Amino acid sequence: MSEATQTEDGRVEELEQEVDKLRARLDEIEDEKGDRSMVIIATKGTLDMAYPPLILASTAAAFDWDVTVFHTFWGLDILHEEKSKNLGLSAVGNPSMSVPNLVAAVPGMDMMATKMMQKKIADNDTATIEELIETSLDMGVEFQACQMTIDLMGYDEEEFYDGVTTGVGAASALERMGDADVQLIV
């Protein structure tokens, strides 16, 4: 075997070893990414406040994150099959709406603001609350309903979407949050 062939064979072997190292590192990175987790606490049940936890949850799940959304107080309305279809938007005290509070307090303004937002959602082909919940559940997002709030507000657990976890308390939510990479309160 000539010296040139030996050098070439040696270089090929070095390159194969380098490729093996890169593949091993890529596998490590992919494993690390798959271990990411997020817990979101959803506390509000208005149309504009239902979207952030659902969009964040479904997006994180699309990246293979382990996602839990703990719903408490008015946030439970998001998980209620009927109430989630009729979430409203408040014009009063909403700094993003260019309506003075005195005008926003006029009867019917909340309904008008809600209808305007629903039209924007439909015109932009934005997913509905129901679609985001179903998609999130299909991707493995765990939606938890605070048991204390269920009892306090008199919710019927049978009226939540199929797949919603009930019987969960604040202690369980805190434990889950303590282990998560990302914690958000919405």
Secondary structure, 3 states (H helix, E strand, C coil): CCHHHHHHHHHHHHHHHHHHHHHHHHHHHHHHHHCCEEEEEECCCCHHHHHHHHHHHHHHHHCCCEEEEEECHHHHHHCECCHHHHCCCCCCCCCCCCCCHHHHCCCCHHHHHHHHHHHHHHHCCCCCHHHHHHHHHHCCCEEEEEHHHHHHHCCCHHHECCCCEEEECHHHHHHHHHHCCEEEEC
